């Protein structure tokens, strides 16, 4: 799609956009993609990202790593260690903001099921959604946890979940607005929606520019900062309760960004800058590489009354 072909923002419909960056698919195709930013809502999106049926050709990176085989190399071992540390951290985020230690949880884009399995062990009733047959099979064989396919979400009972989670999935979605509307229907009153995604205003994003590995075009169709994501969710019936940082993500992404820049001693340089980025995030949460947004389902009458009082 050429710039002149794009007449409005895909999310809010505003007519004006501006060039944000040109990024390269370093992982697979080496193709370059244009990123545009909506002047109105602030969302950044990848122009001409492949359709869903063609995306599989761009999605064969780190397959061994995703499927949990033995790690090879320092970067792989770092990834595995962080994943193990983050499972209880994610569970704590969910339970502290849902104000419950058990309930019904929909894990959308569950990948190989490590988080789903962890939550089941903590007593949650978990429904997992995953489009990849390979990853659904892995979850079944590894954890005896059956995942459903994406079309099956349409048959789930309305208001049947206390929590819905998307761990680095939302930025991949072909239609985020439809997802938000569907999740609003599925959440119970006072249910929460947890979305984790990269933060384009992070310290490492500003430092690495178009080499920032978390742009990950074309797999990442959407790129948000806290303001833009909150605006989008608010238009679809959610109230932002809180946002949390994922402290270790900057290390892995900084290493990958250094490699994309073909830096010498990329691992060491990446760890060093990742540590610096982590230090910044201690006092400036909004500068974290990844943020976890906790949204509450908006109860229109009650929330409107609160706004009138304020």
C-alpha positions as CSV (number, residue, x, y, z in Angstrom):
1,X,0.0,0.0,0.0
2,X,1.4,3.4,-1.0
3,X,1.2,6.4,1.2
4,X,-1.3,8.0,-1.1
5,X,-3.5,4.9,-0.9
6,X,-3.9,5.2,2.8
7,X,-6.6,7.8,3.4
8,X,-7.4,7.2,7.0
9,X,-6.3,5.6,10.2
10,X,-7.4,1.9,10.4
11,X,-8.2,2.2,14.1
12,X,-10.0,5.5,14.6
13,X,-10.7,6.6,11.0
14,X,-9.0,10.0,11.3
15,X,-7.8,11.2,7.9
16,X,-4.3,12.4,8.7
17,X,-1.2,10.3,9.2
18,X,2.5,11.0,9.3
19,X,5.6,8.9,8.5
20,X,7.0,7.4,11.7
21,X,9.8,5.2,10.6
22,X,11.0,2.8,7.9
23,X,11.9,-0.6,9.5
24,X,13.4,-3.8,8.0
25,X,12.3,-7.4,8.6
26,X,15.7,-8.5,9.7
27,X,14.5,-12.0,10.7
28,X,13.0,-13.4,7.5
29,X,12.5,-11.4,4.3
30,X,14.8,-8.4,4.7
31,X,11.9,-6.4,3.2
32,X,11.4,-2.8,4.4
33,X,8.1,-1.6,5.8
34,X,6.7,1.9,6.3
35,X,5.3,2.8,9.7
36,X,2.7,5.5,9.9
37,X,1.4,7.4,12.9
38,X,-2.1,8.6,13.2
39,X,-2.2,12.3,14.1
40,X,-5.5,11.9,16.0
41,X,-5.2,8.7,18.1
42,X,-1.4,8.4,18.2
43,X,-1.3,4.7,17.1
44,X,1.5,3.6,14.8
45,X,0.8,0.9,12.3
46,X,2.8,-1.2,9.7
47,X,1.7,-0.4,6.2
48,X,1.2,-3.3,3.8
49,X,1.6,-6.0,6.4
50,X,0.8,-9.5,4.9
51,X,-2.7,-10.8,5.2
52,X,-3.4,-13.5,7.8
53,X,-3.3,-16.3,5.3
54,X,0.2,-15.1,4.1
55,X,1.7,-14.3,7.4
56,X,2.9,-17.9,8.1
57,X,5.7,-17.3,5.7
58,X,7.0,-14.5,7.9
59,X,6.4,-16.4,11.2
60,X,9.0,-19.1,11.3
61,X,11.4,-17.5,13.6
62,X,12.6,-19.0,16.9
63,X,10.4,-22.0,16.4
64,X,12.7,-24.3,18.4
65,X,12.8,-21.6,21.1
66,X,9.1,-21.2,21.3
67,X,8.5,-24.9,21.5
68,X,10.6,-25.3,24.6
69,X,13.4,-27.5,23.3
70,X,16.9,-27.3,24.9
71,X,18.3,-23.8,24.7
72,X,21.5,-23.2,22.7
73,X,23.7,-20.2,23.3
74,X,23.7,-17.4,25.8
75,X,20.7,-15.6,24.2
76,X,18.6,-18.7,24.3
77,X,19.5,-19.4,27.9
78,X,18.7,-15.8,28.9
79,X,15.3,-16.2,27.2
80,X,14.5,-19.4,29.1
81,X,15.6,-18.0,32.4
82,X,13.5,-14.9,32.0
83,X,10.5,-16.9,31.0
84,X,10.8,-19.0,34.1
85,X,11.1,-15.9,36.3
86,X,8.2,-14.1,34.6
87,X,5.5,-16.8,35.0
88,X,4.9,-16.1,38.7
89,X,5.3,-12.4,38.1
90,X,2.5,-12.5,35.5
91,X,0.3,-14.5,37.8
92,X,0.8,-12.0,40.5
93,X,-0.2,-9.2,38.2
94,X,-3.4,-11.0,37.3
95,X,-4.4,-12.0,40.8
96,X,-3.6,-8.7,42.4
97,X,-5.7,-6.7,40.0
98,X,-8.5,-9.3,39.6
99,X,-8.7,-9.4,43.4
100,X,-9.0,-13.2,43.4
101,X,-6.8,-16.2,43.6
102,X,-8.9,-18.4,41.2
103,X,-11.5,-18.0,38.6
104,X,-12.0,-18.3,34.9
105,X,-9.3,-17.0,32.6
106,X,-9.1,-16.8,28.8
107,X,-5.5,-16.8,27.6
108,X,-5.7,-15.5,24.0
109,X,-2.6,-16.3,21.9
110,X,-1.4,-18.8,24.4
111,X,1.6,-20.0,22.2
112,X,3.0,-23.2,23.8
113,X,0.9,-22.9,27.0
114,X,3.5,-22.3,29.7
115,X,1.4,-19.4,31.2
116,X,-1.8,-21.4,30.9
117,X,-0.3,-24.4,32.6
118,X,1.1,-22.2,35.4
119,X,-2.3,-20.6,36.0
120,X,-4.0,-24.0,36.1
121,X,-1.6,-25.2,38.7
122,X,-2.5,-22.2,40.8
123,X,-6.2,-23.2,40.7
124,X,-7.6,-21.2,37.7
125,X,-9.9,-22.6,35.1
126,X,-8.1,-21.7,31.9
127,X,-9.3,-21.6,28.3
128,X,-6.5,-21.1,25.8
129,X,-6.7,-19.8,22.3
130,X,-3.9,-20.4,19.8
131,X,-4.0,-20.3,16.0
132,X,-0.8,-22.5,15.5
133,X,-1.6,-26.2,15.2
134,X,2.0,-27.0,16.1
135,X,1.8,-25.1,19.4
136,X,-1.6,-26.4,20.3
137,X,-0.2,-30.0,19.8
138,X,2.8,-29.1,22.0
139,X,0.6,-27.9,24.8
140,X,-1.5,-31.0,24.6
141,X,1.5,-33.3,24.7
142,X,3.5,-31.4,27.3
143,X,0.8,-30.2,29.7
144,X,-2.3,-32.2,28.7
145,X,-3.9,-28.9,28.1
146,X,-6.3,-28.6,25.1
147,X,-6.3,-25.3,23.4
148,X,-9.1,-24.1,21.1
149,X,-8.7,-22.5,17.7
150,X,-9.4,-18.8,17.0
151,X,-12.8,-19.4,15.3
152,X,-14.1,-21.3,18.4
153,X,-13.9,-18.0,20.4
154,X,-17.2,-17.0,18.7
155,X,-19.0,-19.9,20.5
156,X,-17.8,-19.0,24.0
157,X,-20.5,-18.0,26.4
158,X,-20.9,-14.2,27.0
159,X,-19.8,-12.9,30.4
160,X,-18.0,-16.2,31.2
161,X,-14.5,-14.9,32.1
162,X,-13.1,-13.0,35.1
163,X,-9.8,-12.3,33.3
164,X,-8.6,-12.2,29.7
165,X,-4.9,-12.1,29.0
166,X,-2.9,-11.3,25.9
167,X,0.9,-11.6,26.4
168,X,2.5,-9.9,23.4
169,X,-0.3,-10.9,21.1
170,X,-2.3,-7.7,20.6
171,X,0.3,-6.1,18.4
172,X,0.0,-9.0,16.0
173,X,-3.8,-8.8,15.6
174,X,-5.3,-8.1,12.2
175,X,-8.2,-6.3,13.7
176,X,-7.6,-5.0,17.3
177,X,-11.0,-3.2,17.5
178,X,-12.9,-6.4,16.8
179,X,-10.9,-8.2,19.5
180,X,-11.6,-5.5,22.1
181,X,-15.4,-5.7,21.3
182,X,-15.4,-9.4,21.5
183,X,-13.5,-9.5,24.8
184,X,-15.9,-6.9,26.3
185,X,-18.7,-9.4,25.6
186,X,-16.9,-12.3,27.1
187,X,-15.8,-10.5,30.3
188,X,-18.0,-10.7,33.4
189,X,-18.9,-7.5,35.2
190,X,-15.8,-6.1,36.8
191,X,-13.7,-8.4,34.7
192,X,-10.2,-7.3,33.7
193,X,-8.4,-7.4,30.3
194,X,-4.6,-7.7,30.6
195,X,-2.6,-6.6,27.5
196,X,1.2,-6.8,27.4
197,X,2.9,-5.2,24.4
198,X,6.0,-3.2,23.4
199,X,6.2,0.4,24.2
200,X,7.5,2.6,21.4
201,X,8.3,5.3,23.9
202,X,10.7,3.1,25.8
203,X,14.3,4.0,26.4
204,X,15.6,1.3,24.1
205,X,13.1,2.2,21.3
206,X,14.4,5.7,21.3
207,X,18.0,4.5,21.4
208,X,17.9,1.9,18.6
209,X,15.5,3.7,16.3
210,X,14.6,1.6,13.2
211,X,16.9,-1.2,14.5
212,X,14.8,-1.7,17.6
213,X,14.0,-5.5,17.5
214,X,10.5,-5.0,19.1
215,X,9.2,-3.3,15.9
216,X,9.5,-6.8,14.5
217,X,7.8,-5.9,11.2
218,X,5.7,-7.2,9.6
219,X,4.7,-9.6,12.4
220,X,3.9,-6.6,14.6
221,X,1.1,-4.8,12.8
222,X,0.5,-2.2,15.5
223,X,2.9,-0.2,17.7
224,X,1.6,1.6,20.8
225,X,2.7,4.0,23.6
226,X,0.6,4.2,26.8
227,X,-1.5,7.1,25.6
228,X,-2.5,5.6,22.3
229,X,-3.4,2.2,23.7
230,X,-5.5,3.8,26.5
231,X,-7.4,5.9,23.9
232,X,-8.2,2.8,21.8
233,X,-9.3,0.7,24.8
234,X,-11.4,3.6,26.2
235,X,-13.3,3.9,22.9
236,X,-14.3,0.2,23.2
237,X,-15.6,0.1,26.7
238,X,-12.6,-0.2,29.0
239,X,-11.1,1.9,31.8
240,X,-7.3,1.7,32.5
241,X,-6.8,0.7,36.1
242,X,-3.0,0.4,36.1
243,X,0.0,-0.5,34.0
244,X,3.0,-2.5,35.1
245,X,6.5,-2.9,33.6
246,X,8.0,-6.2,32.5
247,X,11.6,-5.6,33.8
248,X,13.6,-8.1,31.9
249,X,12.4,-7.6,28.4
250,X,14.8,-4.8,27.6
251,X,17.8,-7.2,28.0
252,X,16.7,-9.6,25.3
253,X,15.5,-6.9,22.9
254,X,18.6,-4.9,23.4
255,X,20.8,-7.9,22.5
256,X,18.7,-8.6,19.4
257,X,18.8,-4.9,18.4
258,X,22.6,-4.9,18.7
259,X,22.7,-7.9,16.4
260,X,20.5,-6.2,13.9
261,X,22.9,-3.3,13.9
262,X,25.8,-5.9,13.4
263,X,27.5,-4.5,16.5
264,X,30.7,-6.0,17.7
265,X,30.3,-7.8,21.0
266,X,26.5,-7.5,20.5
267,X,25.6,-9.7,23.5
268,X,27.8,-7.7,25.9
269,X,26.6,-4.3,24.5
270,X,23.0,-5.5,24.6
271,X,23.2,-6.6,28.2
272,X,24.9,-3.3,29.1
273,X,22.3,-1.2,27.5
274,X,19.5,-3.4,28.7
275,X,20.7,-2.8,32.3
276,X,20.8,0.9,31.6
277,X,17.2,0.8,30.3
278,X,16.1,-1.3,33.3
279,X,17.6,1.3,35.6
280,X,15.6,4.1,33.8
281,X,12.4,2.1,34.2
282,X,12.8,1.9,37.9
283,X,11.9,5.6,38.2
284,X,10.1,6.1,34.9
285,X,7.7,3.2,34.3
286,X,6.5,4.7,31.1
287,X,10.0,4.2,29.6
288,X,9.9,0.4,30.0
289,X,10.4,-1.7,26.9
290,X,7.2,-3.6,27.6
291,X,4.2,-2.6,29.6
292,X,1.3,-4.6,30.9
293,X,-1.9,-2.7,30.8
294,X,-4.7,-3.7,33.2
295,X,-8.1,-2.6,31.9
296,X,-11.5,-3.1,33.6
297,X,-14.6,-3.7,31.7
298,X,-16.6,-0.5,31.7
299,X,-20.0,-0.7,33.4
300,X,-21.6,2.2,31.6
301,X,-24.2,3.4,34.0
302,X,-22.1,3.2,37.1
303,X,-19.0,4.7,35.5
304,X,-20.9,7.5,33.9
305,X,-22.3,8.4,37.4
306,X,-18.7,8.5,38.8
307,X,-17.6,10.8,36.0
308,X,-20.5,13.1,36.6
309,X,-19.6,13.3,40.3
310,X,-16.0,14.1,39.4
